[in-house]
């Protein structure tokens, strides 16, 4: 008689709906963060236009600051998140992130000058920084290894949903009404997420075994979680909340290697220009001189991003992280090369009406390529690559560096564009993506299907 594999039997019996419930509830906050990002494309186009009927007019410099301040606020949010996570837990930190996000919509509703917009964007950045610094950690800790990548990918895709809604609503709603609409999922998240338990890892780090076991039972829906509790205790064994001691351990070669790998991957994701293209999407489409209404093109791009992200959610725990990353980097590089080619042809005075298909296909390919790898996988790895006591330090250092890179890429786009022109901007991004493909092939570890403890063992070899 064939011998049954107990691991396969366990896989058949796992209950995953509580984990999906937590992830879906958390995705409401991610949608709000996406709305903040999606706000920039339609409203910057309106606020810098001399024809649009809007209460404010922004110069190119003011618009650049409005686009960039969200990312500067993220740096502050990362710092706040790191300080709080160790002591109050990831769940409360995630709830805390909802407050500045809500404040940002209040400021945009009240906006009568550019100062209000600066405050709004800075607050939305603080909320996003708090949220993204804790999100991958929380989901990585509550998820079964078989669906961990899917849960994190789904939440990254929720940001794309928010951006799409922002791009779709922006041309038709006033800034005031946009703010009111965005407050709805914001408040709903803050109410519903209070009903979701804290991560069992947080309780174990603070020695509260009973609460850790109760949390694990809620997420697994099993009466007996003793075996998994033992593995969790081994994972957090010797961990503490002393930040200075944890920082010293973070600098050990094996831990520092993981940090540099993760940091490098995030750096390449920003080098793709995705943040810039999202913030200036409608302006970029307008400059391509397509014969289709720019805001319609932007909405199509957002929809393509959502569809590609949804597909990634289904396959990320089957195909693996590395394969998707390499495909993503190569596809993004090709798309950016073609976009640069379009601007090169325009500079040679080709008829723009005959080239309409070229920028649309390149931007569609760009959004799809980014969504299948460069968007979800860095966040997935951030939740997987570090031992329990170093997760918050990793979140702080990686998150703050991300905020600086995001701010730098967005703030320097316009000066770089003025200096070299569109085609060289996008060709620069394309070269970075080719390098990123090689980086992913040689340096990114495969973590699919492994428990957090198994990942730690494998990355230390």
Buried (B, 14 or more C-beta within 10 A) or exposed (E): EEEEEEEEEEEEEBEBEBBBBBBBBBBBBBBBBBBBBBBBBBBBBBBBBEEEEBEBEBEEEBBBBBBBBBBBBBBBBBBBBBBBBBEBBBBBBBBBBBBBBBBBBBBBBEBEEBEBBBBBBBBBBBBBBBBBBBBBBBBBBBBBBBBBBBBBBBBBBBBBBBBBBBBBBBBEBBBEEBBBBBBEBBBBBBEBBEEBBBBBBBBBBBEBBEBBBBBBBBBBEBEEBEEBBEEBEEBBEEBBBEBEEBEEBBEEEEBEBBBEBBBBBBBBBBBBBBBBBBBBBBBBBBBBBBEEEBBBBBBBBBBBBBBBBBBBBEBBBEBBBBBBBBBBBBBBBBBBBBBBBBBBBBEEEEEBEEBBEBBBBBBBBBBBBBBBBBBBBBBBBBBBBBBBBBBBBBBBBBBBBBBBBBBBBBBBBBEBBEEEBBBBBBBBBBEBBBEBBEBBEEEBBEBBBBBBBBBBEEBEE
